[in-house]
Amino acid sequence: MRKAIQEPTRRSWPNLVLVAVASSLLLPAVTFALCLTYTGDAWSSLGDALVILPGSVLAPFVLFCLVQGTAAQIRYGQGWASLPIH
């Protein structure tokens, strides 16, 4: 996602959308898998996963904030790393 945000190419936007959709669906999918593992009831597990689905819309925004913070830290570190040491 960091590359998709920082690179000025057009082809990175589909990658950004793909990562955003995948991050939105990851939380309900993991919830479904864990509930199914514990209970063994697919319908009950699906109901639990569907309850989380509306809140998972915020996952791309959280991921975006994490990526922006990480990119800022990387730029900061690169600035210090490029200084000549004598």
C-alpha positions as CSV (number, residue, x, y, z in Angstrom):
1,M,0.0,0.0,0.0
2,R,2.9,2.3,0.7
3,K,4.2,1.9,-2.8
4,A,0.7,2.5,-4.2
5,I,0.4,5.7,-2.3
6,Q,3.8,7.2,-3.0
7,E,4.5,6.2,-6.6
8,P,3.2,8.6,-9.1
9,T,2.2,5.9,-11.6
10,R,-1.4,5.2,-12.7
11,R,-1.2,1.4,-12.3
12,S,-0.7,1.7,-8.5
13,W,-4.4,2.8,-7.9
14,P,-5.8,-0.7,-8.7
15,N,-3.3,-2.1,-6.2
16,L,-4.4,0.4,-3.6
17,V,-8.0,-0.6,-4.1
18,L,-7.2,-4.3,-4.0
19,V,-5.3,-3.9,-0.7
20,A,-8.2,-1.8,0.7
21,V,-10.8,-4.4,-0.3
22,A,-8.7,-7.3,1.0
23,S,-8.2,-5.5,4.4
24,S,-11.9,-5.0,4.7
25,L,-12.7,-8.6,4.1
26,L,-9.9,-10.0,6.2
27,L,-11.5,-9.4,9.6
28,P,-14.9,-11.0,8.8
29,A,-13.1,-13.9,7.1
30,V,-10.9,-14.6,10.1
31,T,-13.8,-14.2,12.5
32,F,-15.8,-16.8,10.4
33,A,-12.9,-19.2,10.4
34,L,-12.2,-18.9,14.1
35,C,-15.9,-19.3,15.0
36,L,-16.3,-22.2,12.7
37,T,-13.3,-23.9,14.3
38,Y,-14.6,-23.4,17.8
39,T,-18.3,-24.1,17.3
40,G,-18.4,-26.3,14.1
41,D,-21.7,-24.6,13.1
42,A,-21.3,-22.7,9.8
43,W,-24.6,-20.7,10.1
44,S,-23.8,-19.4,13.5
45,S,-20.2,-18.6,12.5
46,L,-21.5,-16.7,9.4
47,G,-23.9,-14.7,11.6
48,D,-21.0,-13.7,13.8
49,A,-18.9,-12.7,10.8
50,L,-21.7,-10.7,9.3
51,V,-22.1,-8.7,12.5
52,I,-18.4,-7.5,12.1
53,L,-18.8,-6.7,8.4
54,P,-20.1,-3.1,8.7
55,G,-17.3,-2.2,11.1
56,S,-14.7,-3.7,8.8
57,V,-15.3,-0.8,6.4
58,L,-12.9,1.2,8.6
59,A,-10.0,-1.2,8.1
60,P,-8.7,0.5,5.0
61,F,-8.6,3.8,6.8
62,V,-6.7,2.3,9.7
63,L,-4.3,0.7,7.3
64,F,-3.9,3.9,5.4
65,C,-3.0,5.8,8.6
66,L,-0.5,3.1,9.6
67,V,1.1,3.2,6.1
68,Q,1.4,7.0,6.2
69,G,3.1,6.9,9.6
70,T,5.4,4.2,8.5
71,A,6.3,6.0,5.3
72,A,7.1,9.2,7.3
73,Q,9.4,7.2,9.6
74,I,11.1,5.6,6.6
75,R,11.7,9.0,5.0
76,Y,13.0,10.4,8.3
77,G,15.4,7.4,8.7
78,Q,16.6,7.8,5.1
79,G,17.4,11.4,5.7
80,W,19.6,10.6,8.6
81,A,21.2,7.6,6.9
82,S,22.2,9.7,3.9
83,L,24.3,12.1,6.0
84,P,28.0,11.7,5.6
85,I,29.9,10.4,8.6
86,H,33.5,11.6,9.1
